[in-house]
Amino acid sequence: MPFTHVDSNDRPTMVDVGAKDISARSALAESRVRLPAAVASALRAAGYATAKGPILQTAIIAGTMAAKRTHELIPFCHPLGLEKCRITIEPEADELIIRCEVAVHDRTGVEMEALTGAAVAALTLYDMCKALSHDIVIGDTRLLAKSGGKTDYAANGLAPLAALVLAGGRSTRMRTDKASLAYGGETQLARVHRLVASVVPDVYVSVRADQANDPTRRQYRQIVDGLDGVGPAAGILSALATSPPRAWLVVAVDLPFLGRATLEHLIAARDPARARAFAQKHGIPRVHESYDALLADPELDAVTASVRSVLSVLIKGGEGLAAAPGDEPAPAAS
């Protein structure tokens, strides 16, 4: 494949896009900033402000300015009049997740603008926080999706994968908040979130509106349930309504024996044409059975009513994976 920025004499050159049609172009990029635990805690307590000022707002402004001037930073990028540049920064445990979404109607794509916006926002976060620690790490910066031009793109060739931890319910048997159940001195939500984040970096927690600010949940990126009285289906429906479209790995919070191997099995089993559920039973830390949600599987009755409702939503919404709870052991003393 020839390089488009090198001419026949091996000299660098800008691509001539004059003959291309104007069309809608968009791109979404992400950058991750990892904070030392003490720094993350201090920033949360300070409302994400330092002596220099509000770090999130400053980074969003810097990233937006950089995206608009990408052609001044990257030699052969074309100057573009961006129609949209939206940057979000979401705290998640000890990370700050930056997303930069850019759109334009033009003859060339905006991947570099999205990447530049995300990267400069990350650099700005470092600058705003470096007085607290020099151990801050700017991690992966990558393109998540693009549309327009010759081809569309989604990372890994599939819809971007995100994870949803269903954390809005109560244990009927234990009469307590499932997310707050403690096993080995760690809340179940903290344990499941940490485990899921080790295999799917883009993790959200499903919560009811009245739970969003409670101490157990407020440190995580959240998707607030949009419906009442429908159990876990509310969280799934709310996740499916988010933008951009994603494939969802859905995990119940009350899975004390869930292991990384099980999650890796779920991800390896993803199929864009199907929604699948996996039930973990009797405390065995492996996939016990799998159900193809598009088939009339008679063994589907073995799944609990709440999981069946999740499956129905996943079928309607397209690709998805679900890890379903099995028997609950008694919690250890915290």
Phi, psi and omega in degrees: 000123182288151176280129184284341182262018176230129182275186185295342178258018179063028176259142180295142182206155174277140179291135176276112182253011186301329183273353182283153176281148173284133180210168179288129179233141176212159178205149178230125180235159182225146171222146184238135178242119181264128182253144168303147185305319181294323179291316179301317180295317181295321180292319177301316181295331182265009181068030180057050175228146174236185179299336179281340181132190180289118190286322184290313180298319180296318180294322178297317179296315181297316179297321179295315178300319181293318180301320181290341183242027182304321182296342177275347181256321182254117195306318188253019172282142178278143173293130183232142174269088186300137177265340180210136170212106183241120180244130174239148176229117183245122173290137176217106184054243182258020179239156168245120185259117182258131173236133178236117180247127186231145178215153180196157166255111184197188184263358181218161187280174185237027178299316183294326178295317179295317179294319179296317179300315180294317183293317181290325174299319178295316178299322180293320176300318177301313182298320182290337187245357188295338177292338179277327180188146172262007178269008174293136184240125170275114186269217184301133168239121188209159173279128177266323182196154172214153175219154182098162182081203183293322185219150168268162182216140167226140184308137179067012179077358178237170172303141179306136182266128174236163180239144178234121175264118180282107189231026183259359189261173175243149175279116180297318183291319183268348178057044180211168179292121183299321183296334183268355178302137185249130174234116180065030175084004180236135178297153182296323178295316180299318182293312182293319179298315179299318181293313181295319181296340179287343180240337177228102185297332185268088188244137176234157177243127177277126182224156169282159184302325183281359180254352192302326185253011180285156188300332183287329191248338195292342182279352184256154171295134189238152165238117184277131180303131181267355182228154176248148171080012180241014175065216185295342179301329181299316179294320180295313180300318180295321178294319181293339181275353182284162178234142001284166178301139180221159167272143188242128166266114186253124185232128175288146183287334186267063178234076187294341180254010178298134180235165181299323181299322178297315180296319178297324176297316180300314183293320179296334183271000185297140183224117183301340183268356188220157169248129185235146177240144179234129181253132176253120188237151171057030174071014180277119186281058176205168176291119183277312176213160174233151182233126175275109190292346181267358179251154178278076184278117181297338181280359179299337178297341180287343180276146181293162181300322181295322179290325177299322179293323176297317180300318181298323178290317180297323179298315181292326186271354180101218187295139176187162177226146179222134170257123188254147181287149172247222181288140180265126172279165175292139181287150176283157178293135181270000000 
